[in-house]
């Protein structure tokens, strides 16, 4: 230790208790000192205000009595976690505000250790995050409205192109004197109507409003059935396909949802390999609670500027609105994101050694994955 550092350490050791009292009071937070069982020993002035607002008396009482009854078991688990791991834990709850009403609080539970590393007690810090959450919700609402405006414009753009194509083809058919020419014009009309129908179905899936098929099936069984149906498609695109399967438990999923996810991911990969290539699909157990599904193609990969917008509606890997004959609507990955989220899973994109990589994580039990714990494994996970 340097002379300067040693001098600073000695100076801190000589500080009077009044200094630390001013330190905690000046922080403007409700700070409680508790024993290892979570019983309140002392608190700051803000802590006393919090106790009064909750009609709790100061003194040796369980800190969990300060939170609403439905949250107490979760907070007890957080206290036990802190004592067992000797690491800080964050907890979220709503409490009566000193001025009336209710406020959102982030509660940090930290161990107080002796010089030899033993647990002397717990410090519990109450941070009012009501305003922070309000600002965050406002920003999210603004982002949703901005996205909705962009999406509305894109939908109008696509349907305008399709309607113009239909109108032109019908006008052409009405002015034809020969049956073959009329049939060609009507065929183009039919193709445009088909693209409009496909776009509508994708929009419904993205909005999670298409619940026609709610039958559940095993994840592995559904994947195998889908791959059997796609063999001809792989040959047509000169794609060598490999299925890397690792045993997983039975995972019930909505059959139609999973098929749409697989189809959009595979079609995205085929589009990235116009001259053929290789495609690898892997499934396996990720951990005790989840399984993974990974798709890797040998295409050009994903450029850095594309990564941020990849799952946005109507965004294509060409970075432009897709329209016209044979062009995709750019909804595939947005649909994947929406459906995976509905299954309480996550999807991420990146680049493999060659080509693009998509990783889908799904919970083995959606009931278990539906609501994250209020006591996270890592501090700050709820932020």
N, C-alpha and C positions, 0 to 999 in steps of 0.2 A: 504494500500500500504506500502511495506517495505521501510526502509530508503534508501536502495541502489536503489530501483526502482524509488523512488521519486527524488533522486539525479540525476539519468539518465534522467528523464523526464524534470527536470529543465535545465539540460545541453543542451538537444535538443532544448528547447524553446529559449535558448540564442544564438543558432547557427546563423551565419549571412546568409543572402540570397545568398551570394557568395558560401557558402558550398553546398546549394541545386543545384545551377547552375552547380557546378563541378560534383555533384552527377549524374545529368541527362546527362551531356556531356560525362562523363566517362562510362555511360552504353552502349555507342556505338549504340544506337537505335534512330530512328527518332521519337521524342516525340512532340506532338502538345498539346497546351492548347487551349481549345475551350469554347465558352459560351454554354448555355443550348440548343441553337438552332443549334449548330454544326458549328459555324463560328470561323475560326482560329484567335486566339488572339496573340499567340507567339509560338515559336518552337525552338528546339535544332539545332545545326549545321547540324546534319544529316537530320533533317527535311527540312532545307534550301536546302540541296543537292537534296533531293527528289523532292522538288518543282521545282528546276531548271531543273532536268531530265525530268519532266513532263511539262515543259514550263508554269509553273504557277508562278505568282508573289506572294511574301510574303505579308502578310497583312490580313485584315479582309475579308476573302472570305470563302464560304462554304467548309468544309472539304470533302464533297462528290464530289466536282469538281476534286479532286485529283485522283479518281478512274475512270476506263473506263465507258463510258456512259451506257453500258448494266448492270453494277453492281450498279448504283447509287440508284435506287429505293430500292434494297435490303439493301444497307447501310443506307439509310434513315430510313428504318424499324428497323434496329439494333439500330440506335441513339434513336428512339422513345422508343424502348424496354428498353434501358438503363435508360432513363429519367423516364419512368413509374415505373420500378421495383427497381431502384437504385442499380442494380447489374451489374457486368461486363459482356460484351458480346464480342464474338469473331467473326470475319468476315474474309473471304478469298478472295483474288483477285490477279491479275497480273498487275505489273506496269513496266514502263520503268526503266531499271537499269542505275545507274550513269555512268557506263563504256560502255553503249550500250547494246542493246538486251532487254530482258524482264526478270523479276524476280517474283517469287511467294512470296506473303506477307501474314502473319497472322496479322490482325489488331485487337488490343484489345481496346475496348471503356469502360472506367471506370468513375463512377461518382466522382466528387470532392464535398465533403460535408463540410458545415460549422460546427462550434461547436455545434449548436443546431439541426443538422441533416438536414438542408435545402440544396438544390442543388445549389451550386455556379457555377458549370460549368462541363466540361468533359475533361478528358485526353485521348488522342488517341495515342496509341503506335503502330508503324509499325515495325514488326520483319520479316526480310528476311529469309524465310524458304526454299529457293530454294535448297540449298545443302542437307538439311535434307530430303526433298522430293525425291531428286535424290538418296540418299543412301537407302531410304525406297523402292523406285521402284527397285533398284538393288537387294535388299534383296528379294523382292517379286518375281522377275524374277528368282533368284537363287532357291527359294523355289519351283516355278513352274517347273523348269527344273529337280530338284531333285525328285519331285512328279511324273513327266512324266517318268523319268527313272525307278522309282520303279513300276509305273503302267505298263510300257512296259514289264518289267521283269515278272510281275504277269500275264499279258495277255499271254505272250509266254509260261509260265508255265502251265496255264490252257489249252490252245489250244494244247500244246504238249501232255498232258495227254489224251485229248479227241481224238486226231489223233491216238495216240498209241492204245487206246481202239478200235477205228474204224478199224484200220489195223489188230489188233489181231482177232477181231470178223469176219472180212471178210476172213482172212486166214483160220480160223477155219471152216467157212461155206464152203469154196472151197474144203476142205479135208474131209467133211462129206459125207457119203454114204447114209444116211437116211434123209428123208424129215423133220421129227420132230426135229432132231439135227440141221439141216440147218436153220429151222425156228427160233429156239432159238438163234442161232448165229446172224441171221439177225435182230432179235428183239433187241438184245443188241446193234447192230450197229445203229438201229433207235433211241434208247434211247440216245446214245452218240451224234448223230446228233441233236436231240431235245435239249440237254443241250447246245450244241454249238450255236444253233439258239437263245435260251433264253439269253445266255451270250451276243451275238451280239446285241440283242434288248436292253439289259440293258446298254451296252456301248453307243449305239446311244442315249438313253434317258439321260444318264449322260452327254454326250457331247452336249445335247440340239439340236441335229440334226434331231430328229425324230418328224416332224411336220405333220404327216399324218392326225391327227384329231385336227382341230382347232375350232370345234364347241364349243360355250360357253353355259353353263347351270348354273342354280342357285346352289349355294354351298349346301344348305340344301337338295334340291331335289336329287342332285347327291349322297350325303351321304346316304340318305334313300334308293335309288335304289341299291347302293352298298351293304348295310347291308342286304337287302332282298336276294341278290344273294349269300351271305355268310352264311346264316342260317345253311345250311347243313354242311358246313365246320366247323362251331363252334361245332355242335353236334358230328361230326366225331372225333374232338379232345377233347371232353368232357369238353368244355369251356362254362361257364355260362356268357352270354354277357348282358351288361346293356348299354342303350343309354340314357344319361342325356342331354336333349335338352332344351336350353333357347332361347326364340325368338330372331331372328336376322333379319336384313333387307335382301333384295335380294342382293346376292353377286355374280356377274357373274365371272365364272372361266372356263378355258378350261376343258371340261368334261374328256377327256382322261388323261390329266395331273393329275387331282385330283384323278381319279381312280387308277393310278399308285402309287401315294403317299399313298393313303389309303391301297392298297394291300400290298405294301412293309412294311408299319408300322404294319399292322395286322399279316402278315406272320412272321415278326420278333418277335412279341409277342407270336404267337403260337409256334414258335420254342423254345422260352424261357420257355414254359410250356408243356413239353413232356408228363406229366402225367395228364394234364388237369388243370383247375384253373378258375379264373375269369378275365374278361376283361371289362373295363369301357371306353366308348367313350363319351366325353363331348364337346358340342359346345355352344358358347354364344358370346355376345358382350363384347369385352375387353375395348374399349373406344369409343370415337366419330368417330375414323377413322379406327378401325380394329376389327376383330373378332378372337376368339381363337378356336383351335381344340386340345383337350388333350386326349391322350390314355394312360391308366394305366393298366398294367398287374400284375399278382400275381406270377411272376417267381422269379428267384434268384436275380434280380436286376443287376446293372452295377457296376463292380469293379472300384475303383479309377484309376488303371493303364489303363483301357480300355477307360475311358472317353475322353482322348485327341485325340484318333485315331478313335473314333466311326464312324465318317462320311467319313473316308478315303476309297477310292476304294480298294476292295479285302481284307479289314480287317474284320475279324469275331470276335464275342464276345469270341471265343476260343483263340484269339490272334495268329492265324496261317492262312496260306493259305488253303482255302478249295478246295478239289479236289476229284476226284473219284466218285464212284457210290453213288448217293443220297446226295452228299455234295453240299451246296450252294456256289455260287461264291463270296459272300461277297460284292455284289454291291448294295444291296437293300437300305441301309441307305445313301449311296453316291448318289444314284439316287434321293432319297427324298430331300436331301440337295440341289442338283442342280435344281430340278423342283420348290421347294419352293422359292429359290432365283430368279428364272425366273419370278415367280409371285410377286416379290417384297416383299416377306415375310421372316420370320425367323423361324428356327426350333432349339429347344434346347432339350437336354436330361438330365435326372437326375434320382434320386431314390425317389419313393413314400414310404409310411410307410412300404409297402411290394411290392417288384417288381420294374419294371422300369417305367419311366414316360417320355412321349414325348409331347412337347408343340409346336404346329405350330401356328404362328401368321400371318394372311393374311390381307392386306388392303381391306377395303370395296370397294374402287375405286383404281385400279392399276395405273390410271393416277395420282391420288393424291399421291400415294406412290412411284411413279417411281423415282422422283428426290428429295432428301432431301433439306430442306431449307438451304440457305447460311448463315442464321442467326439463330443458334441453340438456343434451349430453355435453355440449360445449357452451361456455359463457357467450352471450350475445347472439345465440342462434335464433332468438325470437325477434331480433331487431330488424 
